[in-house]
Structure formats: C-alpha cells, structure tokens
C-alpha cells in the first residue's frame, strides 16, 4: 500500500463547503479535475493520468489507473498540487453542490473504503482510486450506483462529499439497515451491500420510492446522504417541465421505468 502524505486541513462553511489543505514543502494533494478553489504561491499544479499514487509506475501503470477511473464514470485525469515553496502553503477544494465534506482517515478504516462513484473530492497524495465491482448481479443492475463503485485505498486522509446532510452510522455484526439506493455515500468493505425489492404492489408502484432499496448489513461503518444530487435534479426538472408535479416518484407522477427500478438513481 502506498505511503500517503500527511496533511493538515480545515473545512469551511455549513452547506456550501470547501476544504483548505495545508502542505509542507514537497507534500502534495490529489483532487478531481475542476474542484480547485484557490492555491497559494509556491504550489505547482500538474494534471496526470490516473490517481497519482506512487505504487503505479511507468506509462502502462498510469494508463491502467486512468482506465479504472473511466470505468467508474470519472475523468481520465486527476490533478496533483505539489508544494515547491520553502514553507507551508495552502490549497483549497470546493464541493460541487450543496452538502457536506467529511475527512476520512483510511488508516483507521483498515486502509480501504467503498464509495459512490462521484463522492471523492480530494486526498493526500498516495491514495489509490480503483474500482469495486458488485459481485451480485441484482445489486449491479438495480442498486442505483450501478455495477461499479469506487474503491479508495491508502493510509492517510481522503475527503468525501455528498448532498444535504451526511450521517455516519456504525453497524454491529449482522445488523441490517434498509436505505434508499441514492442515499448511500460510502461504507467499509466489511459491510455487505445488497438490494431488496419493495414488498407489496401498491407500495412498489405508487409509493414514490422505486421498486428496490439497498440493504446494508454490518459489521462496519456506513455514510448516508439526505439529499442525493439525482433527487435534487429530478425535482428541478419535474417542476420545470410543462405540467410538472411534485409526485414524480410514483407511477401517477409520470416517472419512467428507470426511476421505478432504481429509486433516486
């Protein structure tokens, strides 16, 4: 596992947040392309293939890393911010929509975290951004996040963003939580992720929550979001459309088959 740089940080704001990362000389942070808010003089910015983790070497390794990101629906590129100055320098990354940013210490989570494909914001350099295939076909087809999720590996800090309010919960062994598929942000690999069909024809077709919901079974930590971006976007589109209705989640509201199958996704 690659050794991640040790960085200090501060998160600003309540609902429209950004994270400011302080870098010592020769320390670096890696972030999704397009998340930069500002950086101080002395920091060099370089756009690279893949995630910039040190365990990949050569063109082929970089190409494989970039290919994994493409499979998760992300850009082929990430951006590395390296402090070339003689003292401490700061760089800040902004959340793409209203919500919360949480710092996750991967070392305290066993070095690995499974996350939805667009939740990663930034991390100390050395994080490995890979893919996590859902082993169960049903989960991949109807689980909202699809067959492929993002795998974060390393031994330092990563910053995750999600919509609305973030809720962290620790599940005990065998403890199960039923969740709307779009509300899952991340979970430890020890958590079993599956999907379950909503019981009852009336509930499934007229309840507004889709035909399936996710089941998370412990042990392990899970992070949930109160406002998935897909839900917010769906409400805006529904209200803007001619004859739009607030009841877009049910059959009577006119939502297509995709919304019924996958809830918010």
C-alpha positions as CSV (number, residue, x, y, z in Angstrom):
1,X,0.0,0.0,0.0
2,X,1.4,3.4,-1.0
3,X,2.5,5.8,1.8
4,X,0.2,8.8,1.7
5,X,1.5,12.3,2.6
6,X,0.4,13.7,5.9
7,X,-1.5,16.9,5.5
8,X,-3.3,19.4,7.8
9,X,-6.8,20.7,6.8
10,X,-9.7,22.9,7.7
11,X,-13.3,22.7,6.4
12,X,-15.1,26.0,6.0
13,X,-18.8,26.7,5.6
14,X,-22.1,25.0,6.6
15,X,-24.0,23.8,3.5
16,X,-21.7,25.1,0.7
17,X,-18.4,23.9,2.0
18,X,-14.8,23.9,0.9
19,X,-11.7,22.2,2.4
20,X,-8.4,24.0,2.8
21,X,-5.4,21.7,2.9
22,X,-2.0,22.8,4.3
23,X,1.0,21.3,2.6
24,X,4.6,21.2,3.9
25,X,7.4,21.6,1.4
26,X,7.3,18.7,-1.1
27,X,4.0,17.5,0.2
28,X,1.1,17.1,-2.3
29,X,-2.6,16.6,-2.6
30,X,-4.6,15.0,-5.4
31,X,-8.0,16.1,-6.4
32,X,-10.7,15.6,-9.0
33,X,-10.3,17.9,-12.0
34,X,-12.3,21.0,-11.7
35,X,-12.5,21.1,-7.8
36,X,-9.8,23.7,-7.2
37,X,-10.9,26.9,-5.4
38,X,-7.6,28.6,-4.8
39,X,-3.9,27.9,-4.1
40,X,-1.1,29.9,-2.7
41,X,2.1,30.9,-4.5
42,X,4.7,28.1,-4.5
43,X,2.2,25.3,-5.3
44,X,2.7,23.6,-8.6
45,X,-0.3,22.1,-10.4
46,X,0.0,19.1,-12.7
47,X,-2.7,17.2,-14.5
48,X,-1.9,13.5,-14.7
49,X,-3.3,10.2,-15.9
50,X,-4.9,8.1,-13.1
51,X,-4.7,9.0,-9.4
52,X,-1.0,9.8,-8.9
53,X,-0.5,7.0,-6.4
54,X,3.2,6.0,-6.1
55,X,2.6,2.3,-6.4
56,X,1.9,2.7,-10.1
57,X,5.0,3.2,-12.3
58,X,5.6,3.8,-16.0
59,X,3.2,4.7,-18.7
60,X,1.3,1.3,-18.6
61,X,0.6,1.7,-14.9
62,X,-0.7,5.2,-15.4
63,X,-2.8,4.1,-18.3
64,X,-4.4,1.3,-16.2
65,X,-5.1,3.7,-13.4
66,X,-6.8,6.1,-15.8
67,X,-8.8,3.2,-17.3
68,X,-10.2,2.3,-13.9
69,X,-11.4,5.8,-13.4
70,X,-13.0,5.8,-16.8
71,X,-15.0,2.7,-15.8
72,X,-16.4,4.5,-12.7
73,X,-17.6,7.3,-14.9
74,X,-14.9,9.8,-13.7
75,X,-12.4,11.8,-15.8
76,X,-9.3,10.1,-17.1
77,X,-7.3,12.7,-15.3
78,X,-6.7,13.9,-11.8
79,X,-4.7,17.0,-10.6
80,X,-1.8,16.9,-8.3
81,X,-0.9,20.0,-6.2
82,X,2.7,19.9,-5.0
83,X,4.2,22.5,-2.6
84,X,7.6,23.6,-4.2
85,X,7.9,26.5,-1.8
86,X,10.2,26.9,1.2
87,X,7.4,26.9,3.8
88,X,3.9,25.8,4.3
89,X,1.4,26.5,1.5
90,X,-2.4,26.1,1.3
91,X,-4.7,24.9,-1.4
92,X,-8.5,24.7,-1.3
93,X,-11.0,22.5,-3.0
94,X,-14.8,23.3,-3.3
95,X,-17.7,21.0,-3.2
96,X,-19.6,20.8,-6.5
97,X,-23.1,21.2,-5.0
98,X,-24.7,21.9,-1.6
99,X,-23.8,19.3,1.0
100,X,-21.1,18.3,3.4
101,X,-17.5,17.4,3.2
102,X,-16.1,14.8,5.6
103,X,-12.5,13.8,6.2
104,X,-11.9,10.1,6.3
105,X,-8.7,8.6,7.7
106,X,-8.2,5.5,5.7
107,X,-5.7,4.1,8.1
108,X,-8.3,3.9,10.8
109,X,-10.7,2.1,8.4
110,X,-8.3,-0.7,7.5
111,X,-6.9,1.2,4.6
112,X,-9.9,0.9,2.3
113,X,-13.3,2.4,1.6
114,X,-16.0,1.7,-0.9
115,X,-17.8,4.9,-2.1
116,X,-20.3,6.0,-4.7
117,X,-18.5,6.9,-8.0
118,X,-18.8,10.7,-7.7
119,X,-18.2,11.3,-4.0
120,X,-14.4,11.6,-4.0
121,X,-13.3,15.2,-3.7
122,X,-9.6,15.2,-2.8
123,X,-6.9,13.4,-0.7
124,X,-3.3,13.4,0.4
125,X,-1.1,12.2,-2.4
126,X,-0.7,8.4,-2.4
127,X,-4.4,7.5,-2.3
128,X,-5.2,4.8,-4.8
129,X,-8.5,5.3,-6.7
130,X,-9.7,2.0,-8.0
131,X,-12.9,0.2,-8.8
132,X,-15.1,-2.1,-6.8
133,X,-17.3,-4.5,-8.7
134,X,-20.6,-5.5,-7.2
135,X,-20.5,-9.3,-7.1
136,X,-24.2,-9.8,-7.1
137,X,-25.9,-9.1,-10.5
138,X,-29.0,-7.8,-8.9
139,X,-27.1,-5.2,-6.9
140,X,-25.3,-4.1,-10.0
141,X,-28.5,-3.8,-12.2
142,X,-30.8,-2.2,-9.6
143,X,-28.6,-0.9,-6.9
144,X,-28.7,2.8,-8.0
145,X,-25.0,3.2,-8.1
146,X,-24.6,0.5,-10.8
147,X,-22.3,-2.5,-11.1
148,X,-19.1,-0.5,-10.4
149,X,-18.3,1.7,-7.4
150,X,-15.2,3.5,-6.4
151,X,-12.5,1.9,-4.1
152,X,-10.3,4.3,-2.1
153,X,-7.1,2.7,-0.7
154,X,-4.3,4.2,1.4
155,X,-3.1,5.1,4.9
156,X,-4.0,8.8,5.1
157,X,-6.7,11.4,4.7
158,X,-9.3,11.5,1.9
159,X,-12.2,14.0,1.6
160,X,-15.6,12.8,0.5
161,X,-18.6,15.0,-0.5
162,X,-22.3,14.2,-0.6
163,X,-25.5,16.1,-0.8
164,X,-27.6,17.5,2.0
165,X,-26.6,16.3,5.5
166,X,-24.2,13.4,6.0
167,X,-25.0,10.8,8.6
168,X,-22.4,8.3,9.8
169,X,-23.6,5.1,11.4
170,X,-21.7,2.0,12.8
171,X,-23.5,-1.3,12.2
172,X,-22.9,-4.2,14.5
173,X,-22.4,-7.8,13.3
174,X,-25.5,-8.9,11.5
175,X,-27.3,-5.5,12.0
176,X,-29.1,-4.5,8.8
177,X,-30.2,-1.1,7.6
178,X,-32.6,-0.5,4.6
179,X,-31.6,2.5,2.6
180,X,-32.8,4.3,-0.5
181,X,-30.2,3.4,-3.1
182,X,-29.3,7.0,-3.9
183,X,-28.6,7.9,-0.3
184,X,-25.6,5.7,0.1
185,X,-22.3,7.6,0.1
186,X,-19.7,5.1,1.3
187,X,-19.2,2.1,3.5
188,X,-16.4,-0.1,4.8
189,X,-15.7,-3.3,2.7
190,X,-16.8,-5.4,5.7
191,X,-20.3,-4.2,5.1
192,X,-22.4,-6.5,2.9
193,X,-24.3,-4.5,0.2
194,X,-27.3,-5.9,-1.5
195,X,-30.7,-4.9,-2.9
196,X,-34.2,-5.9,-1.9
197,X,-37.5,-5.5,-3.7
198,X,-40.1,-3.4,-2.1
199,X,-42.9,-5.6,-0.8
200,X,-46.5,-5.0,-2.0
201,X,-47.6,-4.0,-5.5
202,X,-49.2,-0.7,-4.3
203,X,-46.1,0.3,-2.4
204,X,-43.8,-0.6,-5.3
205,X,-45.7,1.3,-8.0
206,X,-47.3,4.2,-6.0
207,X,-45.0,4.7,-3.0
208,X,-42.6,7.0,-4.9
209,X,-39.5,5.2,-3.7
210,X,-38.8,2.9,-6.6
211,X,-39.1,-0.9,-6.8
212,X,-35.9,-1.6,-4.9
213,X,-34.0,-0.3,-1.9
214,X,-30.5,-1.2,-0.6
215,X,-29.7,-3.4,2.4
216,X,-26.5,-2.7,4.3
217,X,-25.5,-5.4,6.8
218,X,-22.7,-5.0,9.4
219,X,-20.2,-5.0,10.8
220,X,-18.8,-1.7,9.7
221,X,-19.3,2.0,9.2
222,X,-21.6,3.5,6.6
223,X,-22.1,7.1,5.5
224,X,-25.5,8.3,4.2
225,X,-26.7,11.5,2.5
226,X,-30.0,13.2,3.0
227,X,-30.2,14.8,-0.5
228,X,-28.7,12.8,-3.4
229,X,-27.9,15.1,-6.3
230,X,-30.1,12.9,-8.6
231,X,-33.1,13.6,-6.4
232,X,-32.5,17.4,-6.4
233,X,-32.0,17.4,-10.2
234,X,-35.1,15.3,-10.7
235,X,-37.3,17.7,-8.6
236,X,-36.0,20.7,-10.6
237,X,-36.6,19.0,-13.9
238,X,-40.0,17.9,-12.9
239,X,-41.0,21.3,-11.7
240,X,-39.6,23.0,-14.8
241,X,-41.4,20.6,-17.2
242,X,-44.9,21.6,-18.5
243,X,-47.5,20.1,-16.2
244,X,-44.7,19.2,-13.7
245,X,-45.8,17.5,-10.5
246,X,-44.3,17.0,-7.1
247,X,-45.4,13.4,-7.1
248,X,-42.8,12.4,-9.7
249,X,-41.8,9.3,-7.7
250,X,-45.0,7.4,-8.3
251,X,-46.5,6.0,-11.5
252,X,-49.1,8.7,-11.4
253,X,-46.4,11.3,-11.4
254,X,-45.1,10.2,-14.8
255,X,-41.6,9.0,-13.9
256,X,-40.1,6.4,-16.3
257,X,-39.2,2.8,-15.6
258,X,-35.6,3.7,-14.7
259,X,-36.7,5.8,-11.7
260,X,-39.1,3.0,-10.5
261,X,-36.3,0.4,-10.6
262,X,-33.5,2.4,-9.0
263,X,-35.2,4.9,-6.7
264,X,-33.3,8.2,-6.8
265,X,-30.8,6.8,-9.3
